[in-house]
Amino acid sequence: MPHSSDVVLLSTTRLIRAPLRAQLIEDGFEVIGTDTWSMMRRHLRPGTKPRLVIVDLQDLPDADQVLRDLRLLMPPDRVLVLAAPASIAADQVERLGYVVLRRPIAIGDIVDAARALRARVLSGAAARR
């Protein structure tokens, strides 16, 4: 079976993606960072899906379509969405079933949310065994 990472991160902004990825790695996550939806989608194939996904809506082209498509590839409760003021409203994203963090938010808070989400996913997997 192909190896999958803990997290696939989508952020079009390198100044957000790079430090967030670095902090997640520092906290023990295996992270693949991407800057486009098409690149992220390659990492969401059956057998290689990550435990969780982080999507930054800031400056993300066609964000509403990305979130609709993502629901077909990942369970929404395993997706952490970073809301952006000029994008889709956070409450609308929550209605899609995603876990939403509202800006302004510190990188440490995002990592804490990812850690909690990973623990929930792992405990759910253990319960199914």
Secondary structure as GFF3:
##gff-version 3
##sequence-region A 1 129
A	DSSP	beta_strand	7	10	.	.	.	ID=ss1
A	DSSP	alpha_helix	14	26	.	.	.	ID=ss2
A	DSSP	beta_strand	31	34	.	.	.	ID=ss3
A	DSSP	alpha_helix	37	42	.	.	.	ID=ss4
A	DSSP	beta_strand	52	56	.	.	.	ID=ss5
A	DSSP	alpha_helix	63	73	.	.	.	ID=ss6
A	DSSP	three_ten_helix	76	78	.	.	.	ID=ss7
A	DSSP	beta_strand	79	82	.	.	.	ID=ss8
A	DSSP	alpha_helix	90	95	.	.	.	ID=ss9
A	DSSP	beta_strand	99	101	.	.	.	ID=ss10
A	DSSP	alpha_helix	107	128	.	.	.	ID=ss11
###
